[in-house]
């Protein structure tokens, strides 16, 4: 188990109420959410760096990535071309 540090965070009361409905382990839930957000930001940084070095991803590359992530039922991108 990794070491931990106790911190204080301020959240809107309605979020805390919903959070407590979801879990008895608020610290664990928040730690998982923070870890997920960190991974998301690091991946975004890596993708931006790749595009800076190699150019924008092609439509084919994006379609292949969506297929690998979501499988055969890959959703269409939510953004316009």
N, C-alpha and C positions, 0 to 999 in steps of 0.2 A: 504494500500500500504506500502511495506517495505521501509526502508530508502535506499538511494543510495549514492554512492561515485563516484566522477568523477575521471577517470584515463586516461592515455594516452597509447595507444597501437600502435605499429608499425607493419604494414602488407605490404606484397608485393603489388605494385601498381595494378597489374592485378587482384588480389583478391578484392581489394577495388572497382575497376571498375565493376566487376561482382556482388559484393555485392550491389552496388548502383542500379544496374539493377533490383535486386530482391526485394528491399525494400526501402522505404523512411525512415523507422525507424531503422537505423543501430544499435543504442544502444539496442533496443529491440531484434533485430535479434541476436546480439552478446550475450546478456544476456541469451537468450534461448539456444544458442549453448553451452555456458559455463555450464549452468545448466544440459543439457543433458550429457556433458562430465563428470561432477562431479558424476552424477547418475551412469554412466557407470563404472567409476573407483571404486566407493563405492561397486557396485554390484560385480565387479571382486574381490575386497578385501574380501567380504563376501564369495564368492564361493571358493577362495583359502583357507580361514580359515576353511570352512566346510570340504574341502578335507584333510587338515592337521589333523583335528580331527577325521574324519570318513572314510578316504580313498577316492580313486578316484571314480568318478561317473561311474556306469555301463553303458553299451551300452543301456540297457533298460531304465534307468533313463534319459539318454540324449535324447533318442527317445521320451519319454513321455514329456520332457520339450519342445522339438522342436514342438511337436504336440500341446501342450497347447499354445505356443507362436504364431505359424504360422497356426494352424488349420490343416485340413486334407491334405493340400498341402504343408506340411512341407518340406523344402529343405533338401537335403542330406548335411552332413557337408562338408565344403570345405577342410578339412585337411585329410590326409591319416591316416589309423588306424595303 
